Structure formats: C-alpha cells, structure tokens
Amino acid sequence: MNKTIKIFPFISLILTAMASGDKFLSFPYCIKMGSALLLIIIAVFSYVLFLRMKLKTKSDIG
C-alpha cells in the first residue's frame, strides 16, 4: 500500500508535465503517451495484485 501512495504523485507529475509540455510535444502525441503510460501502469498494478494473490493462496495452503 505504501508503494502505491509513493507512485501516484509521480504519475500525476508526469501527466501534468505532459499536459503543460505543449511546447515540446504536440498534444495528440501527449495523449498517446499518456494512454500508453496508463496501460503500462494498469498492467504493472494488476500483475502485482496477481502476485500478491498467488502468495496469499500459497501461504494459506502451506
């Protein structure tokens, strides 16, 4: 739980930088990068949850 709390400000910081970084990147590119980033975050988060569930079931059985 502590790790997720540390990750969220970082995500919001990245998204804010992407939203305000129109000078560096075109807006559609920002959206594409943002959605890709979101997908990666969701994938990592679900994978971590999956691993935790696996560990829980292992400890319950053992």
Secondary structure, DSSP 4 states (H G I P E B T S, - for coil): -HHHHHHHHHHHHHHHHHHHGGGTS-HHHHHHHHHHHHHHHHHHHHHHHHHHHHHHHHHHH-
